[in-house]
Amino acid sequence: MSAVNSEERLGPSDYGFLARVLRSVGVKYYKLTGGEPLLRRDVHEIIREIRPHAEEVSVTTNGSLLRDKAKLLAESSVDRLNVSLYSMREDVYKYLTGGAGSLYSVLEGLKVALDYGIKVKLNFLVMKSNAGEILEVLRLAEKYGLDVNVIELIPLGVPINVYTREHVELNSIIKLLEKMAVKKVIRDFQNRSVYVLPSGIRVEVISGYGNPLMCSACTRLRLTPEGFIKTCLYVDKPYVDLYEAITTRNEAGVLEGFMRAISLREPYFKF
């Protein structure tokens, strides 16, 4: 798919229209991801447009712009932020992010978001460079009462040499969580394991690559800024182009395209 310029991408009212139409067929959860969604100056307007037609609107962010954006996000009535925390050490953070942003700015943004009353969940992407920091991440999460996603690195959008160098199995972290947890449950969505710690925070393990158990219980579709619906994170095709139907406010066209996308879905990893 080609790069998107401002004339080609969907605007806030387009997302609001789509959310209103899809609510009629039961779509009620939205997550704005990226890239980095806070780079869009109108991200708070997109949330505001979707919000009346959704039960939950969340945003996944690297947190580098959060300190300046938190007020607008709170005013847009965002339900939750997933903030990516790559490391608890400034040097490792800069190494893993290629020098983009800083741990300090992320932690400051996290505090500001919490001060505005925004619910936050931490995303901890596990790599060889940061795997030993899991207890520090959990201590930070418990300090603020935040749930955590522990995520396995996947070979998608990552140079193969980086993936080979940084990928690590989650087995040791899972064993640690098994010992620490007072309760373990399995979420219906993607069959994810969730560990409840004595402090009450919930730690969710996301190990999706090569995992048919997770694929078999995935219900996500992805909408690109061009108006394309992708049926799976791991594939670019097949996709369904809804841009014209959305921008011309063709409700029947949106529903037809959406149902076509549903019919094209299949697990990427199969039993």
N, C-alpha and C positions, 0 to 999 in steps of 0.2 A: 504494500500500500504506500502511496506517495505521501510526502510531507504535506502538512495542512497549513494553508494560510488563513488569515482572519476572514476572508470572503467565502471560504469553502466550509468552514466549520460551523457546527450548530451553536446557536446563541441561547441565552437563558430562557427566553419564551418558548424556544423549540423543545427544550428539555421539559418544561412545564406541560406543554401540549402532549408530549409523548407519555409522561407520567399519568396525566389525566386519562388518556385513552387506555393505557395498559392496566390501570386500576380495575377496569371493567372485566378483565380476565384474570385478576388475582395477583398482579405484580405489586408488591408493597414494600420491598426492601431495596435500597439503592446505596451503592458505595462509589464515591468518586476517587479514582486512582490516577496513576500517571504512567510514566514520567512523574512530574511533581505538580499536582493540581493547584497548589497555592501560587504557582507562577501565573495562572490566569487571573487577571484583575477583576473579572466578573464572577469568580467562583462562589462568592457569597450570594450573588443574584441567582445563580443556578440552583443553589440549595433552597433559596426562598421560593423559587418557582416550583420545585419538585415537592417541597415539604407538605403542602395541603393534600397531596394525593398519595402520601406514603406513610407507613407506620414508622419507618426509620430511614434517616439519611445520614450516612457516615462518610468520613474522608480519611484516606490514607496519605500521610505526609511524612517527609523526612525531617520536618520540624525546623528547618533552617529559617523559614519565614514566619514561623508561628507567632513569635513575640509581637510582630507588627500586624498580623492578620487575626489574632484571637478575638478582638472586640467585634469585628465584622462577622466572624463566624458565629459568635454567641448571639448576635443580633439577628442572624439569619435562622436561628433555631436549629442549628445542626445538632444531631442527637449524640454523636460520638466521633472522636478522632482516634485513629490508629497511628501512633507516632513511632517511626522506625528509630531504634536505638542500636547503632552499629557497634558501639563499644562504650565502656565506662572510663576509658583512658584516652586522653586527647591525642596522643601520638598514634595510637592504633586507629582511632576514629578517622584521623586525617589520612592515614595509609589506606584504609578500606574505602574511603570516599574520594580518593584521588585529590585530597586537599580542599574539596568543596565543603564549605560550611565549617562548623566547629561543634564539639560536644557542648561547650559552654552555651552557645546560642540555642541549642536544642533544649538543654535543661532549663534555661531561662524561659523559653517559649512554653515549655511544659508547665512551669509554675504559673505563668500568666494565664494560660488556658484554664487551668484549674481554678484560679482566682475568679475567672468569669463564669465559673460553674459548669464548664464543659466536661462531660464524661470522657475519660481518656483510657485507652488500652495501649500497652507497649508491644511493639513488634521487635523481637530479637532474632535476627537472621544469623544462624550459627555458622561460623567458619573456623578454620584452624586457628586463625589469628585471635579470635575472641572467645572460643569455646570455654576457656578456663575462667571466664568472667560471669558465668551463669549465676553464682551465688550473689555477686555484687548487684546484678540486674534484679534479682529477686528481692534483695534488701531494699533497693530503691523503690520497687513496686510496692512492697509492704509499707514503706514509709508513707506513701501517698494513697495507699489503698487501691492500687491499680491492678487489673488483670493483665496477663501476659500471653502473647502468642510466641511460642518457640518454633522457629521455621527452619526447615532444611533448605540449604542452597540448591537450586535447580539450574541445569544448563540452558537457561533461556535468558537472552539479553545479557549474557555474561561471556566474555572471551573464553574460549575453551582452555587456554593456559591458566587463566584465573580460576576457573571451575576446578581443574585438575589439582591446582595448588592449594585451594582453600576448602574444597568440599570435605565434610566430615560427617560420619554417621551420627545419629542422635541417640544411639543405644545407651551410652554412658549417662547422658542427661536424663533419659527416660528412667533408668535405674535409680538415679538420684531422686527424681520426682516420686517414684514408687515408694521410696523409703520415707520421704518427707510428707506425703499426702495423707490426709485423714479420710479422703473419699476420692473415688475415681468414677467418672461417668463417661458415657459415649454420646456425643451429640448426634442427632439425626442427620444434620447437615455434614456431608462428607465423612461420616463415621469417625469424627475426630475424637481422640482421647483427651479428656479434661481432668486435671488433677486439682483438687481443692486442698490448699495448704492450711495449717492450723490458724494462720492469721485471717483466713476467709477469702484470700485472693484465689482466683482460678487461673491455672496455667494450662493453656491449650497447645497441643503438639500438632504441628502441620508438617507432615512428611508425605508430600503428594507425588513425587516423581517415582514412577515405576510402581505405583500403589493402586491396584485395581479396586481395593476396598474403598478408597477415598473417591475414586472416579465414579464408582457405581452409585454413590449417594450425593453427587454434585448436581446442583440445580441452577448454576450460574450461566448467564449469557453476558457478553461484553459488548458495549456500544462504543464505537470509536468516535472521535470528534467529527469525522467525515459522514457519520450517520450509518456506518456499517455495523451490523450485528455479527459478531464472531461467536461461533458455537462452542469454542473451547479455548482456553488460554494457550494451549500448545500448538494450535493450527491457525493459519491465516485463511485457509480455504477448506470447506465452503463458507462463504459469508453471504449475508442478505443486505442489499443496499436499500436503506429506508430514507435516505436523504431527501429525495423529492417528495415522498409521501408526507414526511414530517414538515418540510418547509412550505408545502402547499396546503397543509392542514387537512390532508386526506385521511380521515379516520379509518375508513374501510381498507385503504391501502396499507396503513400502519398495522392493523390487525392481521391482514392477510400475510404481510411480510413476517410479522412476529410468529405467527403460527407455522409458517414455512421454516423459520429458523428452528423452532421447537422440533419439527419433524426431522430436521437434519442432524440433531444432536445424537451423539453416541459416546460412550466412555472411550477416552484415549488409550488408557491402559485397561486391558481386559483380563478376566480370570483365565 
